[in-house]
Amino acid sequence: MKELKRIQSFLQQVTGAFAGVVDIEIGIISSNLEVIAGSGYFEKEVGAVYDEGCMTHKIVSSASDESIFVENTAHAVCCAECEYSERCEVLAFVMRPIVYGDEKIGSISLLALTEQHRRKLLNHYEKMQDFLSKLGNIILISLNEKRMESKVTSLMNQFKDVINSIYEGVIAINNQGIITNMNHAAEEMLDLEYNSESRNHINDLFPDFVVEDAISKYNSAGEDLYYVNEVSYTGPENKTLYLFYNVTPMYEDGRVSGAVLTFRKKEEVEEMATRIMKENKKSTFSGIIGASTEINEIKEKMRLIASTDSTVLIRGETGTGKSIFARAIHEESPRRKNPFVSVSCAAIPATLLESELFGYEEGAFTGARKGGKPGKFEMAHGGTIFLDEIGDMPLDFQVKLLHVIENKSIARIGGVSFRDVDVRIIAATNRDLEELIKEGKFREDLFYRINVIPFILPGLRDRKDDIILLMHHFLDYYSVRLNKKIKGFEEETREALLAYPWPGNVRELENAIEYAINIESGTQISKSSLPEKITRYYSRNDSIGIEDISSLEQKAIKAALQKYGYSTRGKEKAASALGISRATLYRKLKDIEMDAS
């Protein structure tokens, strides 16, 4: 504990400098649980002494030297005993002990205080572990006073290792703008080799960068600015590269001694922003892939009724996306800020269905939780409850559901009073409810209660012009997640996918594309990479000809242009979504007598 205290000033400089590079907060705590150094929010915690329920006490007391990774502190059992858990601002962290000799003298942590930083910690966990390990080595080197001469060299080597492990480009400059260091990512990105003896000026790389303005601006702002500046770089063969960058000033004796520039390619940042926007909108109608007449009509009608509280019944085959449309109705309704609770009526045993939906009071039955438990209807209060597979709901329970719909109140099992519930009900089924009514398996009065606003989702075989859009959507999605560089589909593969009837609908198509991407070793998905049942069907059937494919392709092109626009940039995006070059798109537009200008 005393060892860390002796080098506290150095540790504070290190945490501040490195936190600016990795864009995640760093904290160092001694074995007596005193905060020795920290960046950002934790800089204010320096000097505070935590209680024995904190993670540092656990990791120092443990017999293991392994690090601890907590993805979500709100649900972590190990955080429950800490007295700061109720007001802790940390969302996720990686912590490892600082071992000096045979003694654990404290801990060092990477701490995520925002959702963005938490995702960064999850997505780059191995690099962050490597970074934390090297940073721990730097601390150990500085603690070893007997090897002072080797300390500086080792420290610089460790520093370079850490900087070179960062995936962003990093350039350090002094206050005159002379480049003093550059990491491997920057060299690769700028296609050059850094020479520390050349003493190049930052304007040799970025002519428009103003050193004085940048340093003074960031020195006075004191804000966490992330890739908000743009600069151009002209490299070998006069190729121009556009970058987004931010600047972190470096201090020496209280004065600005230079700055660290961290940057990424503009296209990468824009792609990241696009993905985030897609994630944000994927639960709305605009995030539902499909531009066929049938799907557009359904989306338009659902938008009209989303603002009401009327009960909705969505019918369709398995895999048509009933739950996605239900979620979209909720997200575009006035209830979107309140819960969306989904219940699979077929997945819950009949004996447990009532307690799951209505909850129970304490002592209602053996094993009942102390204090009772709210049911799904209570949990959805103010929002929407989605009753999926309602056609499989037991007949005796249908009476109770009818009571809830009519009276807008529920009674917990073992309770003596009713509780008002304000929920919108969206139900879904792949069953023929009218036939079930004839068989006495579904109540007619319940059917009329839930069938206020009915929708029937078409099967994928009835909207084949959406298949091409969905194929490329799933190709993009799984290529990124499976780290494959697959750009499109061979022509015979497209024919096979369009010919197949898709009894499992969109879900089956998604599974088929994911399977093919896993199997494929080339840059185009070949027919041999498709699931065997699809290739078998294609071999046996000649159900789709060249004219059919051409017609579907024209519909897909028109749908893509409606989605992305008719501008030059819109046509580029449409071509990319369709898996064809821009020149091919322009040629096809001329063939179908559409404007290609």
C-alpha positions as CSV (number, residue, x, y, z in Angstrom):
1,M,0.0,0.0,0.0
2,K,2.9,2.4,0.9
3,E,4.7,1.6,-2.4
4,L,1.8,2.9,-4.5
5,K,1.5,6.0,-2.3
6,R,5.1,6.9,-2.9
7,I,4.6,7.1,-6.6
8,Q,1.1,8.6,-6.5
9,S,2.0,11.6,-8.6
10,F,3.4,9.4,-11.3
11,L,0.4,7.1,-11.2
12,Q,-1.9,10.1,-11.6
13,Q,-0.1,11.2,-14.7
14,V,-0.1,7.7,-16.1
15,T,-3.8,7.2,-15.6
16,G,-4.6,10.6,-17.1
17,A,-2.4,10.1,-20.2
18,F,-3.5,6.5,-21.0
19,A,-7.2,7.1,-20.3
20,G,-7.1,9.8,-23.0
21,V,-5.6,7.3,-25.4
22,V,-8.0,4.3,-24.8
23,D,-11.0,6.5,-24.1
24,I,-11.9,4.5,-21.0
25,E,-11.5,5.6,-17.3
26,I,-8.7,4.1,-15.2
27,G,-8.6,3.6,-11.4
28,I,-5.8,2.5,-9.1
29,I,-6.7,1.4,-5.5
30,S,-4.2,0.3,-2.8
31,S,-4.7,-2.9,-0.7
32,N,-6.0,-0.7,2.2
33,L,-8.7,0.3,-0.2
34,E,-7.6,3.9,-0.7
35,V,-8.0,5.4,-4.2
36,I,-4.5,6.3,-5.2
37,A,-5.0,7.6,-8.8
38,G,-7.8,7.8,-11.3
39,S,-9.0,9.6,-14.5
40,G,-12.2,11.5,-15.2
41,Y,-14.8,10.9,-12.5
42,F,-12.4,8.8,-10.4
43,E,-9.8,11.6,-10.2
44,K,-12.3,13.2,-7.7
45,E,-12.3,10.0,-5.7
46,V,-8.5,10.1,-5.0
47,G,-8.0,9.9,-1.3
48,A,-11.3,8.2,-0.6
49,V,-11.2,4.9,1.3
50,Y,-13.7,2.2,0.3
51,D,-15.3,-0.4,2.5
52,E,-14.4,-4.1,2.5
53,G,-17.4,-5.0,0.3
54,C,-15.7,-3.4,-2.7
55,M,-14.1,-5.5,-5.5
56,T,-10.5,-4.5,-4.7
57,H,-10.8,-6.1,-1.2
58,K,-12.1,-9.3,-2.8
59,I,-9.4,-9.4,-5.5
60,V,-6.6,-8.6,-3.0
61,S,-7.9,-11.2,-0.5
62,S,-8.3,-13.9,-3.2
63,A,-5.7,-16.6,-3.7
64,S,-5.8,-16.1,-7.5
65,D,-3.9,-13.5,-9.5
66,E,-6.4,-13.6,-12.3
67,S,-8.3,-10.5,-13.4
68,I,-12.0,-10.0,-12.9
69,F,-14.4,-8.9,-15.7
70,V,-17.9,-7.7,-14.8
71,E,-20.0,-6.9,-17.9
72,N,-22.9,-5.4,-16.0
73,T,-22.6,-4.2,-12.4
74,A,-26.3,-3.8,-12.0
75,H,-26.7,-7.6,-12.2
76,A,-23.4,-8.8,-10.8
77,V,-23.6,-10.8,-7.5
78,C,-20.0,-9.7,-6.7
79,C,-21.1,-6.1,-6.5
80,A,-24.1,-6.6,-4.3
81,E,-22.2,-6.4,-1.0
82,C,-20.5,-3.1,-1.8
83,E,-22.1,-0.2,0.2
84,Y,-21.6,2.0,-2.9
85,S,-23.6,-0.3,-5.2
86,E,-26.7,1.9,-5.1
87,R,-25.0,5.0,-6.2
88,C,-22.1,3.5,-8.2
89,E,-21.7,5.0,-11.7
90,V,-19.7,2.2,-13.1
91,L,-21.5,0.1,-15.7
92,A,-18.8,-2.5,-16.4
93,F,-15.1,-3.0,-15.5
94,V,-12.0,-5.1,-15.9
95,M,-9.8,-5.3,-12.7
96,R,-6.6,-7.1,-12.0
97,P,-4.4,-7.2,-8.9
98,I,-1.1,-5.3,-8.6
99,V,1.4,-7.9,-7.4
100,Y,4.7,-6.6,-6.1
101,G,7.1,-9.4,-5.1
102,D,4.9,-11.9,-3.3
103,E,2.3,-9.3,-2.1
104,K,-0.8,-7.9,-3.6
105,I,-0.5,-4.2,-3.0
106,G,-3.7,-3.0,-4.8
107,S,-5.7,-3.2,-8.0
108,I,-5.8,-1.5,-11.3
109,S,-9.1,-1.2,-13.3
110,L,-10.5,-0.1,-16.7
111,L,-14.0,1.4,-15.9
112,A,-16.9,2.1,-18.2
113,L,-19.2,4.9,-17.1
114,T,-21.2,5.1,-20.3
115,E,-23.0,2.6,-22.5
116,Q,-20.6,3.5,-25.3
117,H,-17.6,2.8,-23.2
118,R,-19.2,-0.5,-21.9
119,R,-19.7,-1.7,-25.5
120,K,-16.1,-0.7,-26.3
121,L,-14.9,-2.8,-23.3
122,L,-17.0,-5.8,-24.4
123,N,-16.1,-5.5,-28.1
124,H,-12.3,-5.2,-27.5
125,Y,-12.0,-7.2,-24.3
126,E,-8.8,-9.0,-25.3
127,K,-7.0,-5.8,-26.3
128,M,-8.2,-4.1,-23.1
129,Q,-6.9,-7.1,-21.1
130,D,-3.6,-6.8,-22.9
131,F,-3.5,-3.0,-22.3
132,L,-4.3,-3.5,-18.6
133,S,-1.6,-6.1,-18.3
134,K,1.0,-3.9,-19.9
135,L,-0.1,-0.9,-17.8
136,G,0.3,-3.1,-14.7
137,N,3.9,-3.9,-15.8
138,I,4.6,-0.2,-16.1
139,I,3.6,0.3,-12.5
140,L,5.8,-2.6,-11.4
141,I,8.7,-1.1,-13.3
142,S,8.3,2.2,-11.6
143,L,8.1,0.5,-8.2
144,N,11.4,-1.2,-8.6
145,E,13.7,1.5,-7.4
146,K,16.8,-0.7,-7.5
147,R,16.6,-0.9,-11.2
148,M,16.3,2.8,-11.9
149,E,18.6,2.8,-14.9
150,S,16.6,0.2,-16.8
151,K,13.4,1.7,-15.7
152,V,13.2,4.5,-18.3
153,T,14.0,2.2,-21.2
154,S,11.6,-0.5,-20.0
155,L,8.9,2.1,-19.4
156,M,9.3,3.5,-22.9
157,N,9.2,0.1,-24.4
158,Q,6.0,-0.8,-22.4
159,F,4.6,2.6,-23.5
160,K,5.2,1.8,-27.1
161,D,3.7,-1.7,-26.7
162,V,0.6,-0.2,-25.2
163,I,0.3,2.5,-27.9
164,N,0.9,0.0,-30.6
165,S,-1.9,-2.3,-29.3
166,I,-4.5,0.5,-29.8
167,Y,-6.5,0.2,-33.0
168,E,-6.8,4.0,-33.5
169,G,-4.0,5.9,-35.1
170,V,-2.0,7.8,-32.4
171,I,0.4,10.7,-33.0
172,A,2.1,12.7,-30.2
173,I,3.4,16.2,-30.9
174,N,5.2,18.8,-28.7
175,N,3.9,22.3,-28.3
176,Q,5.8,23.4,-31.5
177,G,3.9,20.7,-33.5
178,I,7.0,18.4,-33.9
179,I,6.0,14.8,-34.1
180,T,7.6,12.9,-31.2
181,N,5.9,9.5,-31.5
182,M,3.5,7.6,-33.7
183,N,2.0,4.1,-33.3
184,H,1.8,1.3,-35.8
185,A,-1.9,1.9,-36.6
186,A,-1.1,5.5,-37.6
187,E,1.8,4.3,-39.8
188,E,-0.4,1.7,-41.5
189,M,-3.3,4.1,-41.9
190,L,-1.2,6.9,-43.4
191,D,1.0,4.4,-45.4
192,L,4.3,5.7,-44.1
193,E,7.2,4.7,-41.8
194,Y,7.9,7.0,-38.8
195,N,11.4,8.1,-38.1
196,S,12.0,9.6,-34.7
197,E,15.1,11.5,-36.0
198,S,13.3,13.2,-38.8
199,R,11.6,15.7,-36.5
200,N,8.7,16.1,-39.0
201,H,6.1,18.8,-38.2
202,I,2.4,17.7,-37.9
203,N,1.6,20.1,-40.8
204,D,3.8,17.9,-43.1
205,L,1.0,15.3,-42.7
206,F,-2.0,17.6,-42.1
207,P,-1.4,21.0,-43.7
208,D,-4.7,22.4,-42.3
209,F,-4.1,21.4,-38.7
210,V,-3.4,24.5,-36.5
211,V,-1.3,23.4,-33.5
212,E,-1.9,26.6,-31.4
213,D,-5.6,26.6,-31.9
214,A,-6.0,22.9,-31.2
215,I,-4.0,22.9,-28.0
216,S,-5.6,26.1,-26.6
217,K,-9.1,25.0,-27.6
218,Y,-8.8,21.6,-25.9
219,N,-6.9,23.0,-23.0
220,S,-9.8,25.4,-22.1
221,A,-12.7,23.2,-23.1
222,G,-12.2,20.5,-20.6
223,E,-14.7,18.3,-22.4
224,D,-14.8,14.7,-23.5
225,L,-14.8,15.2,-27.2
226,Y,-14.9,12.1,-29.4
227,Y,-14.0,12.2,-33.1
228,V,-15.6,15.5,-33.8
229,N,-12.9,17.1,-36.0
230,E,-12.2,16.3,-39.6
231,V,-8.9,16.5,-41.5
232,S,-7.6,15.3,-44.9
233,Y,-4.4,13.5,-45.6
234,T,-2.8,13.1,-49.0
235,G,-0.6,10.0,-49.1
236,P,1.5,8.2,-51.7
237,E,0.2,8.3,-55.3
238,N,-1.8,11.4,-54.3
239,K,-4.6,9.4,-52.6
240,T,-6.7,11.5,-50.3
241,L,-7.8,10.1,-47.0
242,Y,-10.4,11.7,-44.7
243,L,-10.0,11.3,-41.0
244,F,-11.9,12.1,-37.8
245,Y,-9.7,13.0,-34.9
246,N,-9.7,14.3,-31.3
247,V,-6.9,16.0,-29.3
248,T,-5.8,15.4,-25.7
249,P,-3.2,17.9,-24.4
250,M,-0.2,16.7,-22.4
251,Y,1.1,18.6,-19.4
252,E,4.5,19.1,-17.8
253,D,4.9,21.1,-14.6
254,G,1.4,22.5,-15.1
255,R,2.0,23.7,-18.6
256,V,0.9,22.3,-21.9
257,S,3.9,20.5,-23.4
258,G,2.2,18.9,-26.4
259,A,-0.8,16.9,-27.5
260,V,-1.9,13.4,-28.5
261,L,-4.0,13.1,-31.6
262,T,-6.1,9.9,-32.0
263,F,-7.9,9.4,-35.2
264,R,-9.8,6.9,-37.4
265,K,-10.8,6.8,-41.0
266,K,-14.0,8.9,-41.7
267,E,-15.6,6.0,-43.5
268,E,-15.1,3.7,-40.4
269,V,-16.7,6.3,-38.0
270,E,-19.6,6.8,-40.4
271,E,-20.1,3.0,-40.7
272,M,-20.1,2.8,-36.9
273,A,-22.6,5.6,-36.7
274,T,-24.8,3.9,-39.4
275,R,-24.8,0.7,-37.5
276,I,-25.8,2.5,-34.3
277,M,-28.6,4.2,-36.1
278,K,-29.7,0.9,-37.5
279,E,-29.7,-0.6,-34.1
280,N,-31.8,2.3,-32.8
281,K,-34.4,2.0,-35.5
282,K,-34.5,-1.8,-36.0
283,S,-37.5,-2.1,-33.7
284,T,-39.6,0.4,-35.8
285,F,-41.3,0.0,-39.1
286,S,-38.4,1.7,-40.9
287,G,-36.2,-1.1,-39.6
288,I,-38.3,-3.9,-41.0
289,I,-36.7,-5.2,-44.2
290,G,-39.2,-5.5,-47.0
291,A,-40.5,-3.2,-49.8
292,S,-43.1,-5.4,-51.5
293,T,-46.6,-4.0,-52.0
294,E,-48.0,-6.4,-49.4
295,I,-45.5,-5.4,-46.7
296,N,-45.7,-1.7,-47.4
297,E,-49.5,-1.8,-47.1
298,I,-49.3,-3.6,-43.8
299,K,-46.6,-1.2,-42.4
300,E,-48.7,1.8,-43.5
301,K,-51.8,0.5,-41.8
302,M,-49.9,-0.4,-38.6
303,R,-48.5,3.1,-38.5
304,L,-52.0,4.5,-38.6
305,I,-53.3,2.3,-35.7
306,A,-50.1,2.5,-33.6
307,S,-51.2,5.7,-31.8
308,T,-54.4,4.0,-30.6
309,D,-55.0,1.6,-27.7
310,S,-57.1,-0.9,-29.7
311,T,-56.3,-4.6,-29.4
312,V,-54.4,-6.0,-32.4
313,L,-54.3,-9.6,-33.7
314,I,-51.4,-10.5,-36.0
315,R,-51.8,-13.7,-37.9
316,G,-49.3,-15.5,-40.1
317,E,-47.1,-18.5,-40.5
318,T,-44.2,-19.3,-38.3
319,G,-41.2,-17.1,-39.1
320,T,-43.1,-14.3,-40.8
321,G,-42.0,-11.8,-38.1
322,K,-45.1,-11.4,-36.0
323,S,-43.1,-10.4,-32.9
324,I,-41.1,-7.8,-34.9
325,F,-44.3,-6.1,-36.2
326,A,-45.8,-6.2,-32.7
327,R,-42.6,-4.5,-31.3
328,A,-42.8,-1.9,-34.1
329,I,-46.4,-1.0,-33.2
330,H,-45.3,-0.4,-29.6
331,E,-42.2,1.6,-30.5
332,E,-44.2,4.0,-32.7
333,S,-47.0,4.4,-30.1
334,P,-47.4,6.8,-27.2
335,R,-46.6,3.9,-24.9
336,R,-43.0,3.4,-26.3
337,K,-41.3,4.8,-23.2
338,N,-43.1,2.1,-21.1
339,P,-42.5,-1.6,-21.0
340,F,-43.0,-4.0,-23.9
341,V,-43.6,-7.4,-22.3
342,S,-43.6,-10.5,-24.5
343,V,-45.3,-13.8,-23.5
344,S,-45.2,-17.1,-25.4
345,C,-48.5,-18.7,-24.5
346,A,-47.3,-22.0,-25.9
347,A,-43.9,-22.1,-24.0
348,I,-45.4,-21.7,-20.5
349,P,-46.9,-24.9,-19.0
350,A,-50.7,-24.5,-18.4
351,T,-50.2,-24.9,-14.6
352,L,-47.9,-21.9,-14.5
353,L,-49.6,-19.7,-17.0
354,E,-51.8,-17.9,-14.5
355,S,-49.0,-17.1,-12.1
356,E,-46.8,-15.9,-14.9
357,L,-49.4,-13.6,-16.3
358,F,-51.2,-12.5,-13.1
359,G,-48.6,-13.0,-10.5
360,Y,-49.1,-14.3,-6.9
361,E,-49.3,-13.1,-3.3
362,E,-46.9,-14.3,-0.6
363,G,-47.9,-17.7,0.7
364,A,-50.2,-18.4,-2.2
365,F,-48.6,-21.9,-2.6
366,T,-45.6,-23.8,-1.4
367,G,-42.4,-22.2,-2.6
368,A,-44.0,-18.8,-3.3
369,R,-41.6,-16.0,-3.1
370,K,-41.6,-13.8,0.0
371,G,-43.5,-10.6,-0.8
372,G,-45.2,-12.3,-3.8
373,K,-44.4,-11.7,-7.4
374,P,-46.0,-9.4,-10.0
375,G,-47.2,-11.0,-13.2
376,K,-46.6,-10.0,-16.8
377,F,-49.7,-7.8,-17.0
378,E,-48.5,-5.8,-14.0
379,M,-45.0,-5.6,-15.4
380,A,-46.5,-4.2,-18.7
381,H,-48.5,-1.5,-16.9
382,G,-48.5,1.7,-19.0
383,G,-47.0,-0.2,-21.9
384,T,-47.8,-3.1,-24.2
385,I,-48.2,-6.9,-23.6
386,F,-47.6,-9.2,-26.5
387,L,-49.4,-12.5,-26.3
388,D,-47.6,-14.6,-28.8
389,E,-49.1,-18.0,-29.9
390,I,-52.4,-17.1,-28.3
391,G,-54.1,-20.0,-30.3
392,D,-52.2,-22.4,-28.0
393,M,-53.6,-20.9,-24.8
394,P,-55.5,-23.4,-22.6
395,L,-59.3,-23.1,-22.9
396,D,-59.9,-22.7,-19.2
397,F,-57.5,-19.8,-19.0
398,Q,-59.1,-18.0,-21.9
399,V,-62.0,-17.1,-19.6
400,K,-59.7,-15.4,-17.2
401,L,-58.0,-13.5,-20.1
402,L,-61.4,-12.4,-21.3
403,H,-62.1,-10.9,-17.9
404,V,-58.9,-8.9,-18.0
405,I,-59.6,-7.5,-21.4
406,E,-63.2,-6.5,-20.4
407,N,-62.4,-5.1,-16.9
408,K,-58.8,-4.0,-17.3
409,S,-57.9,-5.5,-13.9
410,I,-56.2,-8.6,-12.6
411,A,-56.2,-10.6,-9.4
412,R,-53.0,-12.2,-8.2
413,I,-53.1,-15.9,-7.2
414,G,-54.0,-15.9,-3.5
415,G,-55.1,-12.3,-3.6
416,V,-58.5,-11.0,-2.5
417,S,-58.5,-7.7,-4.5
418,F,-58.2,-6.6,-8.1
419,R,-55.5,-4.4,-9.4
420,D,-56.1,-2.1,-12.3
421,V,-53.8,-2.6,-15.3
422,D,-53.3,-0.1,-18.2
423,V,-52.0,-2.2,-21.0
424,R,-52.4,-2.5,-24.8
425,I,-52.8,-6.1,-25.9
426,I,-51.2,-7.3,-29.1
427,A,-51.9,-11.0,-29.8
428,A,-50.4,-13.2,-32.5
429,T,-50.9,-16.8,-33.7
430,N,-50.1,-19.1,-36.6
431,R,-53.2,-21.2,-35.9
432,D,-56.5,-21.1,-37.7
433,L,-58.6,-19.6,-34.9
434,E,-61.9,-20.0,-36.7
435,E,-61.2,-23.7,-37.1
436,L,-60.3,-23.9,-33.4
437,I,-63.6,-22.3,-32.5
438,K,-65.5,-24.9,-34.5
439,E,-63.5,-27.6,-32.6
440,G,-64.3,-26.0,-29.3
441,K,-60.7,-25.3,-28.5
442,F,-60.9,-21.5,-28.7
443,R,-63.6,-19.2,-27.2
444,E,-65.6,-17.3,-29.8
445,D,-66.1,-14.3,-27.4
446,L,-62.4,-14.1,-26.8
447,F,-61.7,-14.2,-30.5
448,Y,-64.0,-11.2,-31.1
449,R,-62.3,-9.3,-28.3
450,I,-58.8,-9.8,-29.7
451,N,-59.7,-9.5,-33.4
452,V,-60.5,-5.8,-33.2
453,I,-57.7,-4.8,-35.6
454,P,-56.6,-7.9,-37.6
455,F,-53.5,-8.2,-39.7
456,I,-52.3,-11.2,-41.8
457,L,-48.6,-11.3,-42.6
458,P,-47.9,-12.9,-46.0
459,G,-45.5,-15.8,-46.3
460,L,-42.1,-15.2,-47.9
461,R,-43.1,-17.2,-50.9
462,D,-45.9,-14.6,-51.5
463,R,-43.5,-11.7,-51.6
464,K,-40.5,-13.0,-53.5
465,D,-39.4,-9.5,-54.5
466,D,-38.4,-9.0,-50.8
467,I,-36.2,-12.1,-50.8
468,I,-33.3,-10.3,-52.6
469,L,-33.4,-7.4,-50.1
470,L,-33.5,-9.9,-47.2
471,M,-30.7,-12.0,-48.7
472,H,-28.3,-9.0,-48.8
473,H,-29.4,-7.7,-45.4
474,F,-28.6,-11.0,-43.7
475,L,-25.4,-11.2,-45.8
476,D,-24.2,-7.9,-44.4
477,Y,-25.3,-8.7,-40.9
478,Y,-23.6,-12.1,-40.6
479,S,-20.5,-11.3,-42.6
480,V,-19.6,-8.6,-40.0
481,R,-20.4,-10.8,-37.0
482,L,-18.6,-13.9,-38.4
483,N,-15.7,-11.8,-39.7
484,K,-16.1,-13.0,-43.3
485,K,-15.3,-10.9,-46.4
486,I,-18.2,-12.1,-48.5
487,K,-19.5,-9.6,-51.0
488,G,-22.5,-11.3,-52.7
489,F,-24.1,-14.3,-54.3
490,E,-23.3,-16.3,-57.4
491,E,-26.1,-16.3,-60.0
492,E,-27.0,-19.9,-59.5
493,T,-27.2,-19.3,-55.7
494,R,-29.6,-16.4,-56.2
495,E,-31.8,-18.7,-58.5
496,A,-31.8,-21.4,-55.9
497,L,-32.8,-19.0,-53.1
498,L,-35.5,-17.5,-55.2
499,A,-36.9,-20.9,-56.3
500,Y,-37.2,-22.3,-52.8
501,P,-40.7,-22.0,-51.2
502,W,-39.4,-21.0,-47.7
503,P,-41.9,-22.8,-45.4
504,G,-40.1,-21.4,-42.4
505,N,-40.3,-17.9,-44.0
506,V,-37.9,-15.1,-43.0
507,R,-36.5,-17.0,-40.0
508,E,-35.6,-19.9,-42.3
509,L,-34.0,-17.6,-44.9
510,E,-31.9,-16.0,-42.1
511,N,-30.7,-19.3,-40.9
512,A,-29.8,-20.4,-44.4
513,I,-27.7,-17.3,-45.0
514,E,-26.0,-17.6,-41.7
515,Y,-25.2,-21.3,-42.5
516,A,-23.9,-20.4,-45.9
517,I,-21.6,-17.7,-44.6
518,N,-20.2,-20.1,-42.1
519,I,-19.5,-22.7,-44.8
520,E,-18.3,-20.4,-47.6
521,S,-14.6,-19.9,-48.1
522,G,-14.7,-17.6,-51.1
523,T,-15.9,-14.0,-51.6
524,Q,-19.3,-15.0,-53.2
525,I,-21.7,-17.5,-51.8
526,S,-21.8,-20.5,-54.0
527,K,-24.7,-22.9,-54.4
528,S,-22.7,-25.7,-52.7
529,S,-22.6,-23.6,-49.5
530,L,-26.4,-23.5,-49.2
531,P,-28.2,-26.0,-46.9
532,E,-28.8,-29.3,-48.7
533,K,-32.6,-29.1,-48.6
534,I,-32.4,-25.9,-50.7
535,T,-30.1,-27.3,-53.3
536,R,-32.1,-30.5,-53.4
537,Y,-35.3,-28.6,-54.1
538,Y,-33.6,-26.5,-56.8
539,S,-32.3,-29.6,-58.5
540,R,-35.8,-31.2,-58.6
541,N,-37.7,-28.2,-59.6
542,D,-37.6,-25.8,-62.4
543,S,-40.2,-23.5,-60.9
544,I,-38.5,-20.2,-61.6
545,G,-37.2,-19.2,-64.9
546,I,-35.0,-16.4,-66.3
547,E,-38.1,-14.2,-66.9
548,D,-39.3,-14.7,-63.3
549,I,-35.8,-13.8,-62.0
550,S,-35.7,-10.7,-64.2
551,S,-39.1,-9.6,-63.0
552,L,-38.2,-10.1,-59.3
553,E,-34.9,-8.3,-59.9
554,Q,-36.7,-5.3,-61.4
555,K,-39.0,-5.2,-58.4
556,A,-36.0,-5.4,-56.0
557,I,-34.2,-2.5,-57.8
558,K,-37.3,-0.3,-57.7
559,A,-37.7,-1.1,-54.0
560,A,-34.1,-0.4,-53.2
561,L,-34.3,3.0,-55.0
562,Q,-37.5,3.8,-53.1
563,K,-35.6,3.1,-49.9
564,Y,-32.3,4.8,-50.6
565,G,-33.4,7.5,-53.1
566,Y,-32.7,8.4,-56.7
567,S,-29.6,10.6,-56.1
568,T,-26.1,9.4,-57.1
569,R,-25.4,8.5,-53.5
570,G,-28.8,6.8,-53.2
571,K,-28.1,4.7,-56.3
572,E,-24.7,3.7,-54.9
573,K,-26.3,2.5,-51.7
574,A,-29.0,0.7,-53.6
575,A,-26.4,-1.1,-55.8
576,S,-24.5,-2.1,-52.6
577,A,-27.7,-3.5,-51.0
578,L,-28.5,-5.5,-54.1
579,G,-25.0,-6.9,-54.3
580,I,-24.2,-5.4,-57.8
581,S,-21.9,-2.8,-59.1
582,R,-23.1,0.8,-59.8
583,A,-22.4,0.2,-63.5
584,T,-24.5,-2.9,-63.5
585,L,-27.3,-1.0,-61.7
586,Y,-27.2,1.8,-64.3
587,R,-27.3,-0.8,-67.1
588,K,-30.3,-2.6,-65.6
589,L,-32.1,0.8,-65.1
590,K,-31.7,1.4,-68.8
591,D,-33.1,-2.1,-69.6
592,I,-36.2,-1.4,-67.5
593,E,-36.4,2.2,-68.9
594,M,-35.8,4.0,-65.6
595,D,-33.8,7.2,-65.3
596,A,-30.1,6.3,-64.8
597,S,-28.8,9.8,-64.7
